Amino acid sequence: ADTIGDQAAQYGSRMERLVAALRADLKDPKLPFYYAQLGRFVTTADNRTNWNAIQEAQRVLESKLAPGGMIATIDTALD
């Protein structure tokens, strides 16, 4: 859903708020957060650019969401 319309532009800030809320709810500001990057997706649809934008946002978020990390999946087989 984040690849539809202008949702991709909001992905980074939404993810940061999600992780901050999770850490606050669990009362652990240093809670490690791990996530898997979107895998490759080949399509002719208009959302291809947004898909790549989210992959890039996920890459950039890794340092912002530390501690934790991102599991890169762009080198896996197609979904």
C-alpha positions as CSV (number, residue, x, y, z in Angstrom):
1,A,0.0,0.0,0.0
2,D,2.9,2.4,0.6
3,T,3.8,2.3,-3.1
4,I,0.5,3.8,-4.1
5,G,0.3,7.5,-4.9
6,D,2.2,9.8,-2.6
7,Q,2.4,7.2,0.2
8,A,6.1,6.4,-0.5
9,A,7.1,9.9,0.3
10,Q,5.7,9.5,3.8
11,Y,7.2,6.1,4.5
12,G,10.4,7.2,6.3
13,S,8.7,9.5,8.8
14,R,5.9,7.0,9.4
15,M,8.4,4.2,10.1
16,E,10.3,6.5,12.5
17,R,7.1,7.3,14.4
18,L,6.1,3.6,14.5
19,V,9.4,2.5,16.0
20,A,9.4,5.5,18.5
21,A,5.8,4.5,19.6
22,L,6.8,0.8,20.0
23,R,9.8,1.7,22.1
24,A,7.7,4.1,24.2
25,D,4.9,1.6,24.7
26,L,7.4,-1.0,25.8
27,K,9.3,1.5,27.9
28,D,12.6,0.7,26.3
29,P,14.1,3.5,24.3
30,K,17.0,1.4,23.2
31,L,14.9,-1.6,22.1
32,P,16.6,-3.1,19.0
33,F,14.4,-3.0,15.9
34,Y,15.1,-5.2,13.0
35,Y,13.3,-5.2,9.7
36,A,13.6,-6.8,6.2
37,Q,14.0,-4.5,3.2
38,L,11.4,-5.0,0.4
39,G,12.6,-7.6,-2.1
40,R,13.0,-7.1,-5.8
41,F,9.8,-6.6,-7.7
42,V,9.7,-6.4,-11.5
43,T,6.6,-4.8,-13.1
44,T,5.5,-2.4,-15.7
45,A,3.1,-0.7,-13.3
46,D,3.5,2.9,-12.3
47,N,4.4,1.9,-8.7
48,R,7.8,0.6,-9.7
49,T,9.4,4.0,-8.9
50,N,7.7,4.1,-5.5
51,W,8.8,0.6,-4.8
52,N,12.4,1.6,-5.3
53,A,11.8,4.8,-3.3
54,I,10.7,2.7,-0.3
55,Q,13.7,0.4,-0.7
56,E,15.9,3.4,-0.5
57,A,14.0,4.9,2.5
58,Q,14.5,1.6,4.3
59,R,18.2,1.7,3.6
60,V,18.5,5.2,4.9
61,L,16.4,4.4,8.0
62,E,18.8,1.8,9.2
63,S,21.1,4.3,10.9
64,K,18.2,6.5,12.1
65,L,16.4,3.5,13.8
66,A,19.5,2.2,15.6
67,P,19.9,0.1,17.6
68,G,18.8,-2.7,15.3
69,G,19.2,-3.0,11.6
70,M,17.9,-3.9,8.2
71,I,18.2,-7.2,6.5
72,A,18.9,-6.5,2.9
73,T,16.8,-8.6,0.5
74,I,17.4,-6.9,-2.8
75,D,19.7,-9.8,-3.9
76,T,17.1,-12.5,-3.3
77,A,14.9,-14.1,-6.0
78,L,11.9,-12.3,-7.3
79,D,8.8,-12.3,-5.1
